[in-house]
Amino acid sequence: MENKSERIKLYTDGACKGNPGIGGWGVLVKAKNLKKELCGFSENTTNNRMELVAVIEGLKFIKQNMEIIITTDSQYVKNGINQWIINWKKNGWKTASKKPVKNKDLWVELDSLVQNKKIEWKWVRGHSGHPENEKADQLANEAIENSYDK
């Protein structure tokens, strides 16, 4: 591993009011001399899509080639990108039960973004008092609330 000061940390979360419904995503980006908050919303989406979009938008924000630590409360995202995607791609984007993979468009985009990057994936239980995860959740929910003003 490289010098820890060269790491960038992403804390990501998605939220949805109704599933499907209005959704929001939030990312807290932290590095040695950087703290940035990102968020956005979608009018008709699912919680899982927002979890994926949060990670995608966080990765798009990082322009330099740095070691990345992604902390998510979504087992769907963490297991999907680290385990399930291997067989999904081998099986023509079908699940083990031969059904089409849900959110394929986002999985394809995330897969392309993680190529040739050093990423450590961490999972935390949602709403368990983890400060950065709570902040990402707050950003996602604020994006939903602010969407009503649009």
N, C-alpha and C positions, 0 to 999 in steps of 0.2 A: 504494500500500500504506500501511496505517496504521502508527503507531508500533510498532516491533518488540516493545516491552514489552507490547503489547496482544495479542500472538499466544499461542495455546495450541498445544502440540505433543502429538500422539498418536503413540506408537510401538506398533504392533499386531502380533500374531502368533497363529497357531493351530497346534495339534499334534494328532496322532491316533496312538493305539496300535492298529494295525490300521486298514484303510481300506475299509469302515467298521469302527468300533470305538469305544472310549472316547476322547473328544476333550476338549481343553482350549483355552481362549483366554486371552490376556493382553494388557493394555494398560498402558503407562507414560504417565501424563499429566504434562506439565511446562509450567509457566507461570512468570511472574516470581516469584511468592511461593507457588508450589504444586508439590508433587510427590506424585502419588497413584498407587498400584498397584491395578489391578482384574484379577480373573480369575474364571473359572468353568469348569464342565465339562458335558458331555453324555454320557449312557451309550452311545448308539448314533448315531454321526454320521460325517462325513467331514472330512478336513483342510480342504477348500475351505469347508465350512459353518463351521468354526471360524475360519477367516481372516475370513469375512464377519461373524460374530458379534462378533469382537474389535473391528472398526471400528464396528459398530452400537452396541455397549455403550459404547465410548469417546465416540461422538457423543451418546448419551443422557445421559452424565455431564455434558456441557457445557451449562449452563443459560443463560449469558449469550451475547449475540451478539458473538462475537469472530472474528477471523481465525484459521483453523485450518490447521495443517500436519500432514498425516497421512503417516507414514513406515511403509511396509509392505514385506515381502519377497515379497508375493504379486502376481505379474503378473496373475493371474486377477482379483483385486479391483481393482487399479489400472486395468487395461484394460477390465474389465467396466463399471465405473461411468463411465469417461471416454469410452469408444468404443462398445463392443458394445451397451450398453443402449439406445442410440438406435434401432437397427434392431430389437432385440428388442421394444420397445414398438410400433414401427410395424407389425411382423409378428405382432402378437397373442401375444407371448411365445414365439415360435418362433425357432430358430436359422436360420442361412443354409441349413442342410440340412433345414429344415422340421421339426425335432424340437423337443419342448418344452424350454424353457430349464430347466436344472437349478438347484435352489435358488431358484426364482422367489419364494417367500415372503420370503426374506431380501433378494433384489434389490429387491423392491417396498418393503420397509421401509427399506433403505438409500437408495433413490431418494427417498423422502419425507423422510428425515433430512437429505439434502444440499441440498434446495431452499432457495433464498434465503440460502445460506451462502457465505462466501468461503473456499474450501478449496484449498490447494495440496497436490497429491499427489506424494509422492516414493517411489521404489523403491530398495531396497538389496538386495544379494545376501544371502540368508540364510546364517547361520553363517560370516560373513566377518570377524568381529571388531568389528562396529559395536556399541558398548557398549549403546545403548538397545534395539536390535533383539535383542541377546543377552538383555537383561533381560526383554523381552516374551516371548521364547521360554522363558526360565526360569519365568516366571509361568504360562504355558500348561501346561508340563510339571509344575509343582508342583500345579496344579489337577487334573491327571490322577492324580498320585500320591495326593493328598488324597482323591480320589473313592473310592479303595479303602477308606477308613476309614468311609465313609458307609453 
